[in-house]
């Protein structure tokens, strides 16, 4: 579930929550996070995967998105995606 709360809070935030089932441990975990929009192109996302927190900064331009992530809050990584 997710909900954009801009209208209610006048802040560019959208929290989400859900449940993920993992076959490795054969159990369900609560997951969630928060998307924060700074501008149309720059956003931040805090991801909780049920075990660890992963902060992420995103830059989007049209169909392209470049991201910087700190896996488990400490190990840096980057990604690039294109939508079609």
One Martini backbone bead per residue (centre of mass of N, CA, C, O) as a GRO file, in nm:
protein
   84
    1UNK     BB    1   0.099   0.034   0.019
    2UNK     BB    2   0.015   0.372  -0.086
    3UNK     BB    3   0.065   0.739  -0.009
    4UNK     BB    4   0.004   1.052  -0.105
    5UNK     BB    5   0.056   1.351   0.122
    6UNK     BB    6   0.047   1.639  -0.002
    7UNK     BB    7  -0.245   1.738   0.052
    8UNK     BB    8  -0.244   1.688   0.370
    9UNK     BB    9   0.072   1.818   0.438
   10UNK     BB   10   0.241   1.984   0.213
   11UNK     BB   11   0.424   1.737   0.151
   12UNK     BB   12   0.662   1.537  -0.044
   13UNK     BB   13   0.506   1.252   0.056
   14UNK     BB   14   0.536   0.870   0.043
   15UNK     BB   15   0.420   0.612   0.192
   16UNK     BB   16   0.493   0.258   0.265
   17UNK     BB   17   0.338  -0.078   0.279
   18UNK     BB   18   0.407  -0.434   0.354
   19UNK     BB   19   0.443  -0.774   0.226
   20UNK     BB   20   0.698  -1.030   0.238
   21UNK     BB   21   0.788  -1.337   0.087
   22UNK     BB   22   1.022  -1.590   0.193
   23UNK     BB   23   1.168  -1.897   0.097
   24UNK     BB   24   1.425  -1.925   0.266
   25UNK     BB   25   1.254  -1.874   0.555
   26UNK     BB   26   0.949  -1.915   0.536
   27UNK     BB   27   0.845  -1.594   0.546
   28UNK     BB   28   0.707  -1.303   0.665
   29UNK     BB   29   0.744  -0.944   0.600
   30UNK     BB   30   0.776  -0.628   0.690
   31UNK     BB   31   0.739  -0.342   0.481
   32UNK     BB   32   0.897  -0.016   0.388
   33UNK     BB   33   0.856   0.352   0.341
   34UNK     BB   34   0.997   0.666   0.188
   35UNK     BB   35   0.899   0.929  -0.021
   36UNK     BB   36   1.094   1.216  -0.141
   37UNK     BB   37   1.022   1.531  -0.292
   38UNK     BB   38   1.213   1.795  -0.407
   39UNK     BB   39   1.170   1.748  -0.711
   40UNK     BB   40   1.102   1.628  -1.017
   41UNK     BB   41   1.409   1.490  -1.023
   42UNK     BB   42   1.443   1.482  -0.703
   43UNK     BB   43   1.482   1.195  -0.487
   44UNK     BB   44   1.389   1.009  -0.194
   45UNK     BB   45   1.458   0.677  -0.050
   46UNK     BB   46   1.326   0.469   0.207
   47UNK     BB   47   1.421   0.132   0.273
   48UNK     BB   48   1.238  -0.150   0.411
   49UNK     BB   49   1.300  -0.514   0.390
   50UNK     BB   50   1.269  -0.636   0.707
   51UNK     BB   51   1.587  -0.569   0.805
   52UNK     BB   52   1.685  -0.322   0.628
   53UNK     BB   53   1.823  -0.004   0.553
   54UNK     BB   54   1.783   0.196   0.232
   55UNK     BB   55   1.918   0.463   0.106
   56UNK     BB   56   1.801   0.695  -0.163
   57UNK     BB   57   1.905   0.860  -0.465
   58UNK     BB   58   1.727   1.043  -0.728
   59UNK     BB   59   1.751   1.084  -1.092
   60UNK     BB   60   1.530   1.234  -1.332
   61UNK     BB   61   1.493   1.197  -1.708
   62UNK     BB   62   1.233   1.100  -1.811
   63UNK     BB   63   1.324   0.762  -1.873
   64UNK     BB   64   1.554   0.834  -1.668
   65UNK     BB   65   1.747   0.669  -1.393
   66UNK     BB   66   1.950   0.774  -1.123
   67UNK     BB   67   2.124   0.595  -0.853
   68UNK     BB   68   2.187   0.617  -0.497
   69UNK     BB   69   2.308   0.368  -0.264
   70UNK     BB   70   2.278   0.244   0.081
   71UNK     BB   71   2.357  -0.047   0.183
   72UNK     BB   72   2.265  -0.073   0.501
   73UNK     BB   73   2.381   0.236   0.526
   74UNK     BB   74   2.705   0.181   0.385
   75UNK     BB   75   2.693   0.055   0.092
   76UNK     BB   76   2.774   0.158  -0.208
   77UNK     BB   77   2.561   0.246  -0.497
   78UNK     BB   78   2.452   0.203  -0.842
   79UNK     BB   79   2.196   0.310  -1.085
   80UNK     BB   80   2.029   0.231  -1.403
   81UNK     BB   81   1.730   0.342  -1.580
   82UNK     BB   82   1.477   0.244  -1.828
   83UNK     BB   83   1.179   0.330  -1.977
   84UNK     BB   84   0.913   0.154  -2.205
   0.00000   0.00000   0.00000
